[in-house]
Amino acid sequence: MSAANNLEAASNAVIEDIASEVKVVLGNAELAANPQIKALRQRLEAKITIARELAAEKAKIAAQKAKEAANTANAYAHDEPWQIAAGAMAVGLLVGLLISTRR
């Protein structure tokens, strides 16, 4: 779940960065007087809000999928412990052979 939290934090940081840059540009006193710029700023702020919500939802879905995958792997490990042990032993044997051939 840490990876999902990191993903959510990174996406939120990007959105906030874009939002702050847009606000700086559109907050210019000369531009703010223009009614078209005001309308543009309102539309952009609405879309940024939607983007924030979408990023949060994506992070929740990713976290849910990661949790489901972990639960599935855990259930498999409990249902088939000998297959997991045999697989781990095979990987260990392969790594051992690779290390011994390098010398």
Secondary structure, DSSP 4 states (H G I P E B T S, - for coil): -HHHHHHHHHHHHHHHHHHHHHHHHHT-HHHHTSHHHHHHHHHHHHHHHHHHHHHHHHHHHHHHHHHHHHHHHHHHHHH-HHHHHHHHHHHHHHHHHHHHHH-
